[in-house]
């Protein structure tokens, strides 16, 4: 349970190296220690540790490559945003023109060939309520309720309620504020106010789209800078790959010739000399010193 909890916590934190869950060292390292102790060959332990570190680093590389692919898609999407925004703004402007052309000083709701205003709102309530009742009884079919400020008003059933849909010059709209659930209070004055609130937001929608254009443009600059970056741990990865190849070669030579004594040490990858010292595997007084990350040729003693 503790190992699982630590793994979940590490994944939640999500830094670049900790995205790979570290449950590797335990059993593999213990098995290597047992084998190394039994054979007296500490190089076996080194090989298992190097293989473990390489496996983790390869996983980090795969995660980095996936991130780059996602970034490529994000850049492509951001590059198309100005065109999408221009279409949105043009559509909102058409709706504004259509709304204003059909907005008079005395605002009317047209339904069933009649105009309903302030004086006969009670009659309009009956018209709208009848439309809501019809779609509740026949939910598969939407119902046209009327016309308001140039926008066709429909109602359709959903679950335990009704959704009013507005049809303008460029599209259909499902305003969240025109959704009524079973048990909600409905009155015609509040209904008209909700219609006005939605129709009067068109200018604000244009402003929001313009702000979003600026935000997306800045995001595109950042995304392009990040795209194509080299793997930040490439040098360590190459050193680990090299060390893994060389330690396997050394073990193969020792297997072929029991008298062969290897003086090979990792040249740059993990585990480092310091980590060996901490685990009591290497006596640094008896081993040759190797400068960090400096390639050296393996030394053989036959």
N, C-alpha and C positions, 0 to 999 in steps of 0.2 A: 504493500500500500504506500509506503514512504517513497519507493522508487517511482511509482506511478504519479504520486502527487508532485514530486520534484519535476518530472518530465512535463506534466501539464503546466506547472508554473513557468517553466523555462519557455515552453511554446507560447504562453500568454504574453510574456515579456517581449518576445519577437525581435531581438537584435539580430544583426546579420549572421553571426556565427551560431547563435543559440536556436535558430530555426530548425537546426538538425538536432533531434532529441538524443541526448547523450546517455544511453544505457549500455554503451558498448564495452567500456573498460572492465566492468565487473567480472563476469564469468570467463571471458576470453583471457584477461590478464591473469586471473587465478590459475587457469589451466596452463598457461604459459609458464608461470612461476613453478608449478608442480613439475612440468616437464623439464624446465631448465635445472631445477634442483636435482631431479633424478639423473639427468645426463651430465650435469656439471657444465652445460653449454649455455652461457648467458646470452649468446647471440640469438637463441630461439625466442627468448623473451623480447629482445629488441625487435625481432621480425614481427611478432604478434602486435606489439605496440605500434610499430610503424604502419602495419596494415590497417589497424583500427583508426589511426589518425588520417590515413589516406582516404579511407571510406567516408569519414566525416567530411573531409575537405572536398571530395568529389560531390557529395550531396549539397554542400554549400555552393559549389560551382553550378550544379544543375538548377538550384534555386535562383541564382543570379541570372542565368540564361533565360529562365522563365520570366523573370522580372523584366529583362530586356525586351522579350517578345511582347509582353503586355504593354511596355512603354511604346513600342513601335505602333501598336494598335491605337494607343491613346493619342500619340502625335498625329496619326492619320485622322482620327476623329476631331481633334482640336483644329486641325488645318481646314476642315470643312465647316466649322462652326460659323464663321462670318457669313457664308452663303446661306446657311439655315436661318441665322438671325435676320438677315435682310428680308428673307421671305416672310418670317414671322411679323416683322415690323410692317411690311407692306400689307399683310393681311389685316393686322389690327387697324391700320389707317383706313382701309376699305370699310371695316366694320364701324369705325367712328363716323365716317362720312354717311354711311347708311343710317346709323342711329340718329345722328343730328338732323338729317333730312326728314325723318319721320317722328321727330319730337316736337310737339306743339305746346303752346302755353297751357292749354287745357289738355292734360294727358288722358288718353282714352285707351281702354282695353277692348279690342274688337273680338266678338265671338257670336256665332250663330247669326251673322248678318246684322248685328246691333253693336252700338258703341256704349260702353259702360264707363261712367266717370264717378265723380264724388257723390252725386245725388242718388245713384242706383247701384252702389257697391253691394248692397244686400242681395240684389238679383245676380250680380256677378259671382258672389259666393256660391250660390246655388249651381251656376254653370260649372265652375271649377270643381266643386264637390262632386257633381255628377260625373265629370271626367275621371276623377280619382276613383270613384266607386266602380266605374266601368272597367278600369284596368286591373283593379283588385279582383273582380269577378272573372275577368278574362286576361290573365297576366301575359299571355303569349302575344298580345296585340297592343301596340302603343296607341294613344288617343290624342288627336289634335284638340287643344283647348281653345286657342285663339291667336291673336296677333297683338303684340305690345311693342311700341316704338320701332316698328318695322321688323321685329323678330318673331318668327313663328314659335309658339309655345306648345310643346307636346308634354304628355305625362306617360310614364311607363312604370310598371310594377317591378319591385325587386324585394325578394325576401318577404319581410313583414312591413313593407312600406311602399312609398311612391317617390319617383325621381322626376323632376321637371327638366326637360331638355329644351334648349334654345337653338333655333336654326337661323343663322345669319347669312351674309353674302358669301362667306368663305368656308363655313364649316358648321359642325354641330358642337354644342357645349353642354357639359353636364356639371353645372355649378354645385359645389358642395353645400352651399347655403340654401339650395333649393331641393334638398333631400328631406323627406318627412318619414319618420318611422311610426309604427303603430303606437298610439298613445300620445304622440306629440300634439301640442295645441296648434290648431290652424285657424287663422283669421285672415280676411281678405286684405286688410290694411298692412299687416305684417308681410303677406305674400307679395304685394306690390312693392313694398320697401325692399324686400330681398331682390326682386327683379332689378330695381333701380341700382342697388348696391353693386350688382354684378356688371350691369351695362356701363356704369360710370367708372369702372376700373380699367377701361381699355387704355387710357393715357398712361396710367401707372404701369400697365403691362409693358408698354413700349420703353418706359424708363428702366424697368427691371432688365429688359433684354439688352439695352445699351450698356448697363452696368456689367451684365454678364459677359458681354463682348470684351470689355476691358480686362475682366478677371481671367477669361479664357486665353486672351492674348499673352498675359503675363505667365500663365501656366504653361503655355506652349513654349515660351523662351526657356523656362526651367527644364521642361521635358526634353527639349532638343539638346540642352547642355548635358543632360544625364544620359541620353541615348548614345550608344556607341562607346561608352567608357570601357576600359579594360577591367578585367576581373581584379579587384584590389588585392587578392591573395595569390596572384598568379605565381610569384616567385616561390612562395612557400609550397604551393601545389607541385611545381616542377621539381623542387628539392625532395619532396616526399615521394614523388614518382621515381626519381633517380635512386633515392635511398632504398626504396622497396625492391627495385630491380637488383641493386648491388648486394643487398643482404641475402636475397634468394640465391644469387650466384655464389656468395661465400658459403652458404649452407650446403649448396650442391657440391662444391669443392670439398667440403669437410666430409660429406657423405661418401664421396668417391675415394677419398684418401684419409683414413682415420688419423694419420700422422700430421695432417695439415693443421697449422695453427693460424688463425686469422687475427690480424691487428686492425681490421676494418672498423670504422666508426661512422655514424651518420654525419653527413656534411652540411646539412642545413634544415632538414625537416624535423618534425617531432617524432619520437621523444628526444629531447635535447640531452646533452651530457649532464646538465644540472638536474633534470628530472630523474636520471639514473642515479645520481648521487643521493638524492632525497630518498630513493627507495632502496639504497644500500647495495646497488648492483655493481657500480663501478668504483673502484678505488682510484681516485684521481691522482694519487701519488705515483701509481704504477702505470698510468695510461698516458699516451702522447697527447699533448694539447693541440686542439684544432680551433683556428679562428672561426668565429661564427660566420656562416654563409659564405665561406671561402672554399671553392671546389678543391678537393685533393684527390690524388690517385690512390686507390686501395693499395695497401702494403701487404705483401704475401711473405710468409715464412714457411719454407718447406724443410 
